[in-house]
Amino acid sequence: MSASPRADMTFRLRSTLTGHEHGIWSLATAMVDGRPVAVTGGQDETVRIWDLSDGRPVGGPLVGHNGLMCNGEVWSVATAVVDGRPVAISGGGSNLIQMWDLATGRPMGEPLDQDIGHMCAVATTEVDGRPVAVTGHADGMLRVWDLAGREQLGEPLAGHTDWVETVATAAVHGRPVAVTGSNDKTVRVWDLTDWIQIGEPLTGHANEVRAAATAVADGRAIAVTGDFDGTVRVWDLATGQPAAEPLEAHSEVCAVTTAVVGSRLIALAGCGNGTVRIWDPVTGRQVGDPFKGHNGMIGGAATAMVDGRPVAVTGSNDKTVRIWDLTGLATPVQVEHRPVTGPATGRRTTPTAP
């Protein structure tokens, strides 16, 4: 552990990327032509792609949400592979859900839908072998989209009574599920094969649930959720019960993600005060000192491998993307811990590690 917050920041901060003209709301990671990239969406109505190896933007801003309601802010992004091509899905205040080809930087046809209102959150997974996007909306509904066929699957899933602010995906007993958090203070789990809610809502949060991520710990699928009261909770997705004591972030939790560093499973929370806090979600213990460097709320967080080293990537209201080296958090203890395969993100959350 470093001797001071300043030394800790210097040791772990790998690079700072600039280019957004306003704050960053969302962030996801992907591989494009064998290189790790971050995809960010912001208040400046753009989606941007960043090469995580050299810290440079890949092409210019992707513009397709501007000039509409809520100034076209991009509230959420996620990534997937469709027909062998890396793609991003973005949405927000513009009422548009746009797909982008990450290799060319071009939109993939017309938006998926223009009439369903604000998309607050998005995550991706596979259902019956086909890539799908799961989107959460201001009307409290959850919608599922066939990304190859570019169409909505089934009817919207109802249950939440307020905005769905975050979506993550996982597999429970081999079946794909979505985990959602809402301004109604609940977390819900949905079976994406049978199109039903699993069990009762998961309750305990005292404020809006703005962030969610998933992982596998000791063979169990878990969800990590964060709220605007500064509390992080860990849930066993098979039982719907808490899997650890609540974790205190000491500031609003706006983004969460998970990763495996060495053999240690960690959960990272991006906070309203600009810090990144890290826990072992199994023991509930904080790992090291908070990462410091951002000067505003962290709106998105994700993890990736860059040059063989695990990193966290965060985006903030201070208009910057920062890359943090996680290598020093490794532990030699051999246990079965892994993040869920595939991107899982939502508004102000990001995908788990690839």
C-alpha positions, 0 to 999 in steps of 0.5 A: 500500500502506498504511503500517501493518497498522492503516491497511491494515485501516481502509482496506479494512474496509467493515463488520462484521456481528454476530448469530451466537451462535457461530462461523461455519463457512461463507459464500456470496453471492447476489443477491436482488431485485437486492441482494447478500446473504451467506448464513452457516452457523454453530455456533449451528445457524442459517443467516442472510442479510445485506444486503451493501449496508446490513450488516443481517440479512435477516429472522431466523435460518433454523432447521432443523438444530437438535436433532440430531447434532453439535448441528446445526452448519451446516458448509456453505452454497451458493447457486443459482437454481432455477426463477427463485428464489434458493435456499440449500443447507445441511448439516452435523452434523445429517444434513440437507440443507436448501433455503431460499428466499432471498426468503422465508426459508422452507425449500423442502419437506422436507430432501433426505435424512436418512440419508446422514450428515454433509454437509461441503461443497456447491457448485452448478453446472448439468449439462445445463441443470439446477441441481445441488448437489454435496455431499461427505460424511464417508463420503468420497463425493460426491453430486449432487442435482437441485435442481428435482426434489429427488432424488439423481442416480445413485450416489455417486462414490467415490474419497476415503478420508476426509472430503470437506471442500471442493467447488468447481465449474468447466467444463473444455473446456465440461464441468462438473466438480467439484473436491474436497479431503479429509482424505486429503490429495488433490484430485480432479476429477470429470466431472459429465456422465459421473459419473467421476473425471478422471485420477489424484488431484492430490497434493502437499498434506501435510495435510488439504485444507480449501478449494477455489475455481476460476477461469479464468486466461489461458483455462485453468480452474484450481483453488486449494486450501488445506490445514491446513499453511498451503499454497495450491496452484494446479492446471491442471484440464485437465492435472492439473498444478501451475499455479504454485509453492506459496503460503505462508499461514503459518497453516491455510488454512480458506477460499479464494475467487477474484475479478477486480478490474479486470483482475487475477485474485486468490485470497484465503485465510482463515486460522486466525490470522484474517488474509486473504491475497491472491495473484496465482495466475498469478505466485504473488506476494502482493498487498498486506498481509494483511487483519487484523480477525478475532479467530479462524479464518476459516471461510468466504469469498466475493466479490461486487459491492456498489454497483459495488465488488468486495468480499470477505466473510468469516465467522469463529469470532469470530462476525462477518461482515466485508466488505472493499473490494477496489477498491484491488487493481485493475490496468490490465493487460489480460489474460483472467482471470475467476472461474468463473460461478456459486457454488462453495463448500464447507465453510469455502470460498465461491463465486467472484465472481458 
